[in-house]
Amino acid sequence: MKKYNKYFVLLFALLLAISCQNDDYSFGDLSAPSNIKVTAALVGKTADDPFGDGSGKVKLIATADNAVSFKYTFSDGTSANAPGGHFEKTFTKTGVNKYTVTVIAYGRGGVASNTTVEVEVLSNFSDPEAVQFLTGGTSKKWYWSASEPGHLGVGQNDSDATKNYYPNYYSAGAFEKAASPTSSCLYENVLTFSLDGEQLKFELDNGGSTFFNAAFASVAGGSSPDDACLAYNTGGVKTVSLSPSESVVMSNPNHQTQTRGTMLNFSDNGFMGYYIGQSSYEILSITANRMVVRAVMGGNPALAWYHTFTTTPPNQNPTTDYTNLVWSDEFDVDGAPDPSKWVYDLGRGDNGWGNNEKQNYTNSASNIKVEGGFLKITAKKEASGGAEYSSARLKTDGKYAFTYGKVEVRAKLPSGGGTWPAIWMLGQNYATKIWPACGEIDIMEHVGNAQNLVHGTFHYPGRFGGNANTASKTIPNVSTEFHVYKTIWSPASITIYVDDTIIHSLPNDGSLPFNSDFFLILNVAMGGNLGGNIDPAFTQSTLEVDYVKVYQ
């Protein structure tokens, strides 16, 4: 038996060797690609513009005998795969510059040949301010703005100018991805932008784990029905080139307020933390400590993802607070509100106070009074000043304004379809810096048509009206129980709470209008753009305020 086994083993090894040799022939011709030809057409080149139209774009076409794919490498430090040989490269160094383009042609079995060409092209695009913001002039670290609702979101990518510039499909809640170990790695990202001479560089430190869109899990050698954190090496330092945006947003009539129009293009498959198969990102807005970018999802051009970053590391338990009480009204004297602290807005305003609101504001005791330790603002169904409803709006305009601090308002909200109570703040410079340039902080808005859903909102240039920076959360029993509606406002951030639940947060900086005096406003509106349809059965309902306190 042992002798037969020895012969059998020898025969099996011989057959295996023959089989492996036959497999080699399956590659076909293993000759290296030859006869490589490259054409480089400068976009906009004419007799009068021999170096192109200033866009820096060059259309490249490579062909070769026996080639199955191509790769381009460029002397500006970038590279790109081009399986069919076609690629459009944007060179971004300002002025007329000469570049070396190396074309690698790959044949069967991985054999390769290459050739080089030179192109000389004009680029007149630059965004030195964006580079300064990104790097601080040397190097700067960026983090996901995890405390800000909408820091990760997705929306449509089409010609609908009313919806193609913000994440209208999905917006992550504050620290949403921290709730699960399959997504929490996202907040460990550290994105470093730096300058190496004139070259912008980028490095992503993700702690060894990348948050992958489920469609691209195979890139990390895995599979997942849902987005998940997967082990993945991000590949070290990348070069970043800037180019003008050509996104659908740029065609919007108001694109100047919706996008900066600058693209960040990362070399060697670089990406900004969340893997969506994309290496080019459009800067929508950027300041010294906050940045919003937009990227069309690789392989699914119908979707655009939105990322918001800040220079402050994520902290789910911020410690900033203000504890010195500097101003308050506890409404402990019955009658009209204290005239040393409050004044009224009266009438119907322009176009229903700019929102198509249906009420007339009065200072009548039937609409506003202090009684039993509470301020009571009552909206009623009654003829008033040409309107079908009456109500009141109280403010500290000209009486008290402040910069930075903590505001607490303990209140019980009205109810009923069409009611729209608000606790909010407006920049005291509103007469010279017309809204939204003056800024608006909505500590609380609630509509009776969506009972218990409390909104926190910021209005400022580029984000106002229907595009305001807003978030909401369901808080039980807001019309039957008192809650504390609070904001903590500092030079670094503004955070809105109900009791101790975060509703919304915004990184603050010198580019935003939230660094000067604001005054307080309390009101109940009826109907309008946010209040919606008014219940025909509505008769009256009251906003009750126990106290208003300001700490610094």
Number of C-alpha atoms within 10 A of each C-alpha: 5 7 7 8 10 10 10 12 11 11 11 11 11 11 12 12 11 11 11 10 11 11 11 11 10 11 12 10 11 16 15 19 22 18 13 18 15 19 13 18 15 25 19 16 16 11 8 8 13 13 24 22 18 21 21 26 23 23 14 19 18 23 21 22 14 19 26 18 21 25 20 22 16 17 12 17 13 18 20 16 16 19 15 14 21 18 19 16 18 19 26 23 20 15 14 15 15 14 15 14 20 18 27 24 29 22 23 18 15 13 13 20 18 19 14 15 13 13 14 16 28 25 21 15 18 16 14 11 13 19 19 18 18 27 20 17 14 14 17 20 22 22 23 27 28 27 25 29 24 26 23 25 20 23 21 19 24 16 13 13 16 13 16 20 27 23 23 13 13 14 20 17 21 21 20 18 18 16 9 11 11 16 20 18 22 24 20 19 24 21 21 18 26 24 20 10 8 9 14 21 20 24 21 22 18 21 15 14 22 26 25 28 18 17 18 18 22 12 13 15 10 11 16 15 9 13 18 22 25 22 16 16 14 20 12 11 17 22 23 26 22 24 25 18 18 12 20 15 26 18 12 18 11 13 17 13 13 21 23 20 19 21 23 21 22 25 20 19 16 23 23 22 24 20 23 23 20 18 20 26 23 25 22 24 19 20 18 19 22 23 23 21 24 25 25 24 20 17 12 12 12 12 18 23 24 24 24 23 25 24 19 17 18 19 12 11 7 9 7 10 14 16 10 11 13 11 15 15 18 16 22 15 15 14 14 16 23 14 10 9 16 18 18 19 17 15 21 21 15 10 11 19 15 12 16 18 24 23 30 28 27 21 21 12 15 15 20 25 22 22 16 13 15 21 27 25 28 22 30 21 18 16 12 17 15 13 17 14 22 29 30 27 23 23 21 20 20 11 13 16 17 17 17 22 20 22 23 21 26 20 23 21 28 25 24 21 21 25 31 27 25 23 22 22 22 23 27 22 17 15 9 9 13 11 17 19 19 23 26 23 23 20 28 23 21 27 27 24 20 16 19 19 16 23 22 28 23 25 24 20 16 18 17 18 14 11 16 15 21 21 22 19 17 14 15 13 13 20 21 11 10 17 22 19 24 26 29 22 26 21 15 15 18 21 22 27 22 25 16 11 12 21 30 27 26 21 22 22 17 12 13 16 20 26 19 16 17 25 20 24 20 20 23 28 28 31 24 21 15 19 24 19 15 17 14 10 9 15 12 18 20 22 23 21 24 21 18 20 16 22 17 18
